[in-house]
Amino acid sequence: MQYLIEANDSAGGAGVTRLFDPDRGCDTFVQRVLRFGPGLSDEQAPSGADEVLFVVEGEGELVTGDARSRLAPGVGAFVPAGSRWRASNEGEGTLAILSVLVPDPSGTPRDRRPAVLSLLDAELAGATAARRFRLGATPEVGCESATQFLGYIPPGRAPDHYHRYDEVVYVVGGEGVLHVEGEEPEPIGPGSCVHLPAGLVHCLENTGWEDMTVLGVFRPAGSPAEAYYPDGRLATVAEH
């Protein structure tokens, strides 16, 4: 199974780069990078799926109906199924947005509305092996099916572990190595995309001197701090 894709392979102009999806063994999500040129984009309306967004590069606005919300690196958004949106790129370069579609979203068809939030301003929480995270789209803002987070991995290698949720990860900054049980270690850096199926024993090792920053989306929704060692023991925040 393929666990690693480099999103930068098709970087350059405006367009869509498909990353993990059912064709690449990921039935839970459709992970893409959307690149918009200057001006107002065409309407985006993925049918039957919630959408979780994160700005990787550029500045502009997210336009939903009559509402306009500021977009900049570090800003995330939740767009519920059935909603339509456009991106307004105010610069001369590319506005790059990481999109994760959540097919067959859970939750009731209540009045769910798009939500835009700055992950950089969210509360910082702790996870295992001195890792930290900030929450983005969660059930609290209407995203019942998945959790979005910005994670900070300190230099070094944490113990191998697994999660009970299915996850897709995008490396925002830093350098490291992906360790997956039974596979050769592979280098990762900005633009690397990783699919971690539930139960897969793995580790993202930071080989640099500063935190490696990753944007993760996982399903079912929960806490990024929940992890288990290969023997099934629950890893706790206090353990290093």
C-alpha positions as a Markdown table, in Angstrom:
| # | Residue | x | y | z |
|---|---|---|---|---|
| 1 | Met | 0.0 | 0.0 | 0.0 |
| 2 | Gln | 1.2 | 3.5 | -0.7 |
| 3 | Tyr | 1.7 | 5.6 | 2.4 |
| 4 | Leu | 3.6 | 8.6 | 1.0 |
| 5 | Ile | 3.0 | 11.1 | -1.8 |
| 6 | Glu | 4.9 | 14.3 | -2.7 |
| 7 | Ala | 2.4 | 17.1 | -3.4 |
| 8 | Asn | 5.1 | 19.3 | -5.0 |
| 9 | Asp | 5.4 | 17.1 | -8.0 |
| 10 | Ser | 2.7 | 19.1 | -9.9 |
| 11 | Ala | 3.4 | 22.5 | -8.3 |
| 12 | Gly | 3.4 | 25.5 | -10.4 |
| 13 | Gly | 0.2 | 26.9 | -12.0 |
| 14 | Ala | -3.4 | 26.9 | -10.9 |
| 15 | Gly | -5.2 | 23.6 | -10.8 |
| 16 | Val | -5.9 | 20.5 | -8.7 |
| 17 | Thr | -3.3 | 18.0 | -7.4 |
| 18 | Arg | -5.1 | 14.8 | -6.2 |
| 19 | Leu | -3.2 | 13.1 | -3.4 |
| 20 | Phe | -4.8 | 10.3 | -1.4 |
| 21 | Asp | -8.1 | 9.0 | -2.5 |
| 22 | Pro | -9.8 | 5.5 | -3.0 |
| 23 | Asp | -7.6 | 5.0 | -6.1 |
| 24 | Arg | -4.6 | 5.1 | -3.8 |
| 25 | Gly | -6.0 | 3.0 | -1.0 |
| 26 | Cys | -7.6 | 5.7 | 1.0 |
| 27 | Asp | -11.3 | 5.1 | 1.2 |
| 28 | Thr | -11.9 | 7.6 | 4.1 |
| 29 | Phe | -10.8 | 10.8 | 2.5 |
| 30 | Val | -10.0 | 12.6 | -0.7 |
| 31 | Gln | -6.9 | 14.8 | -0.1 |
| 32 | Arg | -6.0 | 17.5 | -2.7 |
| 33 | Val | -4.1 | 20.7 | -3.1 |
| 34 | Leu | -6.1 | 23.4 | -4.9 |
| 35 | Arg | -4.1 | 26.2 | -6.5 |
| 36 | Phe | -5.8 | 29.4 | -7.6 |
| 37 | Gly | -4.5 | 32.2 | -9.7 |
| 38 | Pro | -5.2 | 35.9 | -9.1 |
| 39 | Gly | -8.8 | 36.9 | -9.0 |
| 40 | Leu | -12.1 | 35.2 | -8.1 |
| 41 | Ser | -12.1 | 31.4 | -8.6 |
| 42 | Asp | -14.8 | 29.3 | -10.1 |
| 43 | Glu | -17.4 | 27.9 | -7.7 |
| 44 | Gln | -16.3 | 24.9 | -5.6 |
| 45 | Ala | -19.1 | 22.5 | -4.7 |
| 46 | Pro | -18.0 | 19.0 | -3.8 |
| 47 | Ser | -21.3 | 17.0 | -3.7 |
| 48 | Gly | -22.0 | 14.7 | -0.7 |
| 49 | Ala | -18.9 | 15.5 | 1.2 |
| 50 | Asp | -17.8 | 17.8 | 4.0 |
| 51 | Glu | -14.7 | 19.7 | 3.2 |
| 52 | Val | -11.8 | 20.8 | 5.5 |
| 53 | Leu | -9.4 | 23.5 | 4.2 |
| 54 | Phe | -6.0 | 24.8 | 5.2 |
| 55 | Val | -4.1 | 27.6 | 3.5 |
| 56 | Val | -0.6 | 26.6 | 2.6 |
| 57 | Glu | 0.5 | 29.6 | 0.5 |
| 58 | Gly | -0.9 | 33.0 | -0.5 |
| 59 | Glu | -3.5 | 35.4 | 0.8 |
| 60 | Gly | -7.1 | 36.2 | -0.1 |
| 61 | Glu | -10.7 | 35.5 | 0.9 |
| 62 | Leu | -13.1 | 32.6 | 1.2 |
| 63 | Val | -16.4 | 33.6 | -0.3 |
| 64 | Thr | -19.5 | 31.7 | 0.9 |
| 65 | Gly | -22.7 | 33.4 | -0.2 |
| 66 | Asp | -22.5 | 37.0 | 0.9 |
| 67 | Ala | -19.8 | 36.2 | 3.5 |
| 68 | Arg | -16.1 | 36.9 | 3.0 |
| 69 | Ser | -13.5 | 35.6 | 5.4 |
| 70 | Arg | -9.8 | 36.4 | 5.4 |
| 71 | Leu | -7.4 | 33.6 | 4.1 |
| 72 | Ala | -3.7 | 33.5 | 4.9 |
| 73 | Pro | -1.2 | 30.7 | 5.8 |
| 74 | Gly | -2.3 | 28.9 | 8.9 |
| 75 | Val | -6.0 | 29.7 | 8.4 |
| 76 | Gly | -8.3 | 26.7 | 8.2 |
| 77 | Ala | -12.0 | 26.3 | 7.3 |
| 78 | Phe | -14.9 | 23.9 | 7.5 |
| 79 | Val | -17.3 | 23.8 | 4.6 |
| 80 | Pro | -20.3 | 21.5 | 5.2 |
| 81 | Ala | -21.7 | 19.2 | 2.5 |
| 82 | Gly | -24.1 | 21.1 | 0.2 |
| 83 | Ser | -22.3 | 24.4 | 0.5 |
| 84 | Arg | -20.6 | 26.3 | -2.3 |
| 85 | Trp | -17.6 | 28.5 | -2.0 |
| 86 | Arg | -15.0 | 30.5 | -4.1 |
| 87 | Ala | -11.5 | 31.6 | -3.4 |
| 88 | Ser | -10.5 | 35.2 | -4.0 |
| 89 | Asn | -6.8 | 35.5 | -4.6 |
| 90 | Glu | -5.6 | 39.0 | -3.9 |
| 91 | Gly | -2.0 | 38.5 | -4.8 |
| 92 | Glu | -0.1 | 38.0 | -8.0 |
| 93 | Gly | 1.2 | 34.6 | -7.1 |
| 94 | Thr | -0.7 | 31.3 | -6.3 |
| 95 | Leu | -3.1 | 30.8 | -3.5 |
| 96 | Ala | -2.6 | 27.2 | -2.4 |
| 97 | Ile | -5.2 | 25.5 | -0.2 |
| 98 | Leu | -5.0 | 21.9 | 1.2 |
| 99 | Ser | -8.4 | 20.4 | 0.8 |
| 100 | Val | -9.6 | 17.2 | 2.5 |
| 101 | Leu | -13.0 | 15.9 | 1.5 |
| 102 | Val | -14.9 | 13.7 | 4.0 |
| 103 | Pro | -17.4 | 11.6 | 2.0 |
| 104 | Asp | -20.7 | 10.4 | 3.6 |
| 105 | Pro | -20.4 | 12.8 | 6.5 |
| 106 | Ser | -22.0 | 11.9 | 9.8 |
| 107 | Gly | -24.3 | 14.2 | 11.7 |
| 108 | Thr | -27.8 | 15.5 | 11.1 |
| 109 | Pro | -28.8 | 17.8 | 8.3 |
| 110 | Arg | -29.2 | 20.7 | 10.7 |
| 111 | Asp | -28.2 | 24.2 | 9.9 |
| 112 | Arg | -24.5 | 23.7 | 9.6 |
| 113 | Arg | -22.6 | 26.7 | 8.3 |
| 114 | Pro | -19.0 | 27.3 | 7.0 |
| 115 | Ala | -16.5 | 28.2 | 9.7 |
| 116 | Val | -13.2 | 29.9 | 9.2 |
| 117 | Leu | -10.6 | 29.8 | 12.0 |
| 118 | Ser | -6.9 | 30.5 | 12.6 |
| 119 | Leu | -5.1 | 27.4 | 13.7 |
| 120 | Leu | -2.1 | 29.5 | 14.7 |
| 121 | Asp | -4.3 | 31.3 | 17.3 |
| 122 | Ala | -5.9 | 28.1 | 18.7 |
| 123 | Glu | -5.0 | 26.9 | 22.2 |
| 124 | Leu | -1.8 | 24.8 | 22.3 |
| 125 | Ala | -2.3 | 21.3 | 23.8 |
| 126 | Gly | 0.1 | 18.5 | 24.6 |
| 127 | Ala | 0.4 | 14.9 | 23.2 |
| 128 | Thr | 2.8 | 12.1 | 23.6 |
| 129 | Ala | 6.6 | 12.4 | 23.4 |
| 130 | Ala | 6.5 | 16.2 | 23.9 |
| 131 | Arg | 4.4 | 16.7 | 20.8 |
| 132 | Arg | 1.9 | 19.5 | 20.7 |
| 133 | Phe | -1.1 | 20.5 | 18.6 |
| 134 | Arg | -3.7 | 23.1 | 17.9 |
| 135 | Leu | -7.2 | 22.1 | 16.9 |
| 136 | Gly | -9.0 | 23.5 | 13.8 |
| 137 | Ala | -12.2 | 22.0 | 12.4 |
| 138 | Thr | -13.9 | 19.8 | 15.0 |
| 139 | Pro | -17.4 | 18.7 | 16.0 |
| 140 | Glu | -17.6 | 21.9 | 18.0 |
| 141 | Val | -17.7 | 23.9 | 14.8 |
| 142 | Gly | -20.0 | 21.5 | 13.0 |
| 143 | Cys | -17.5 | 19.0 | 11.6 |
| 144 | Glu | -18.9 | 15.9 | 13.3 |
| 145 | Ser | -17.1 | 13.4 | 11.1 |
| 146 | Ala | -13.4 | 14.4 | 11.4 |
| 147 | Thr | -10.9 | 16.4 | 13.4 |
| 148 | Gln | -8.3 | 18.8 | 11.9 |
| 149 | Phe | -5.2 | 19.8 | 13.7 |
| 150 | Leu | -1.9 | 21.5 | 13.3 |
| 151 | Gly | 0.8 | 19.4 | 15.0 |
| 152 | Tyr | 4.3 | 20.2 | 16.2 |
| 153 | Ile | 6.9 | 17.4 | 16.3 |
| 154 | Pro | 10.1 | 18.2 | 18.2 |
| 155 | Pro | 13.5 | 17.0 | 17.0 |
| 156 | Gly | 14.1 | 13.3 | 17.5 |
| 157 | Arg | 12.1 | 10.1 | 17.1 |
| 158 | Ala | 9.1 | 9.2 | 19.3 |
| 159 | Pro | 8.3 | 5.6 | 20.1 |
| 160 | Asp | 6.5 | 3.7 | 17.3 |
| 161 | His | 2.7 | 3.8 | 17.8 |
| 162 | Tyr | -0.6 | 3.6 | 16.1 |
| 163 | His | -4.0 | 5.2 | 16.2 |
| 164 | Arg | -7.5 | 3.9 | 16.0 |
| 165 | Tyr | -8.5 | 6.5 | 13.5 |
| 166 | Asp | -7.7 | 6.9 | 9.8 |
| 167 | Glu | -5.5 | 9.9 | 9.1 |
| 168 | Val | -4.0 | 12.0 | 6.3 |
| 169 | Val | -1.1 | 14.2 | 7.0 |
| 170 | Tyr | 0.5 | 17.1 | 5.1 |
| 171 | Val | 4.0 | 18.3 | 6.1 |
| 172 | Val | 3.9 | 22.1 | 6.4 |
| 173 | Gly | 7.5 | 22.7 | 7.5 |
| 174 | Gly | 10.6 | 20.9 | 8.6 |
| 175 | Glu | 12.4 | 17.7 | 7.6 |
| 176 | Gly | 12.2 | 14.2 | 8.8 |
| 177 | Val | 11.7 | 10.5 | 8.1 |
| 178 | Leu | 8.6 | 8.4 | 7.8 |
| 179 | His | 8.8 | 5.0 | 9.6 |
| 180 | Val | 6.2 | 2.5 | 8.8 |
| 181 | Glu | 6.2 | -1.1 | 10.1 |
| 182 | Gly | 7.7 | -3.4 | 7.5 |
| 183 | Glu | 8.7 | -0.7 | 5.1 |
| 184 | Glu | 12.0 | 1.1 | 4.3 |
| 185 | Pro | 12.1 | 4.5 | 6.0 |
| 186 | Glu | 11.4 | 7.4 | 3.6 |
| 187 | Pro | 12.5 | 11.1 | 3.9 |
| 188 | Ile | 9.7 | 13.7 | 4.2 |
| 189 | Gly | 9.6 | 17.5 | 4.0 |
| 190 | Pro | 7.4 | 20.4 | 3.1 |
| 191 | Gly | 4.7 | 19.1 | 0.7 |
| 192 | Ser | 5.0 | 15.4 | 1.7 |
| 193 | Cys | 1.6 | 13.8 | 2.2 |
| 194 | Val | 1.2 | 10.7 | 4.4 |
| 195 | His | -1.8 | 8.3 | 4.8 |
| 196 | Leu | -1.9 | 6.4 | 8.1 |
| 197 | Pro | -4.7 | 3.8 | 8.1 |
| 198 | Ala | -6.1 | 2.9 | 11.5 |
| 199 | Gly | -3.9 | 0.4 | 13.3 |
| 200 | Leu | -0.8 | 1.1 | 11.2 |
| 201 | Val | 2.3 | 1.2 | 13.4 |
| 202 | His | 4.4 | 4.2 | 12.4 |
| 203 | Cys | 6.5 | 7.2 | 13.5 |
| 204 | Leu | 7.2 | 10.6 | 12.0 |
| 205 | Glu | 10.8 | 11.3 | 13.0 |
| 206 | Asn | 12.1 | 14.9 | 13.0 |
| 207 | Thr | 15.7 | 15.0 | 11.8 |
| 208 | Gly | 16.0 | 18.8 | 12.0 |
| 209 | Trp | 16.8 | 21.2 | 14.7 |
| 210 | Glu | 13.4 | 22.9 | 15.0 |
| 211 | Asp | 9.8 | 21.6 | 15.2 |
| 212 | Met | 8.4 | 19.8 | 12.2 |
| 213 | Thr | 4.9 | 21.2 | 11.5 |
| 214 | Val | 2.2 | 18.9 | 10.1 |
| 215 | Leu | -1.5 | 19.4 | 9.2 |
| 216 | Gly | -3.5 | 16.3 | 10.0 |
| 217 | Val | -7.2 | 15.3 | 9.4 |
| 218 | Phe | -8.5 | 12.1 | 11.0 |
| 219 | Arg | -11.7 | 10.2 | 11.2 |
| 220 | Pro | -13.6 | 9.4 | 13.4 |
| 221 | Ala | -13.3 | 12.7 | 15.2 |
| 222 | Gly | -11.4 | 12.7 | 18.5 |
| 223 | Ser | -8.2 | 13.8 | 20.1 |
| 224 | Pro | -4.8 | 13.9 | 18.3 |
| 225 | Ala | -3.2 | 12.9 | 21.6 |
| 226 | Glu | -4.8 | 9.4 | 21.5 |
| 227 | Ala | -2.1 | 6.9 | 20.5 |
| 228 | Tyr | -1.2 | 3.3 | 21.3 |
| 229 | Tyr | 2.0 | 1.4 | 21.5 |
| 230 | Pro | 2.4 | -1.7 | 19.4 |
| 231 | Asp | 1.6 | -3.9 | 22.4 |
| 232 | Gly | -1.7 | -2.1 | 22.8 |
| 233 | Arg | -0.9 | 0.1 | 25.8 |
| 234 | Leu | -2.3 | 3.6 | 25.7 |
| 235 | Ala | 0.5 | 6.2 | 25.3 |
| 236 | Thr | 0.0 | 9.0 | 27.8 |
| 237 | Val | 1.1 | 12.6 | 27.5 |
| 238 | Ala | 3.4 | 12.3 | 30.5 |
| 239 | Glu | 5.6 | 9.7 | 28.7 |
| 240 | His | 8.6 | 10.8 | 26.7 |
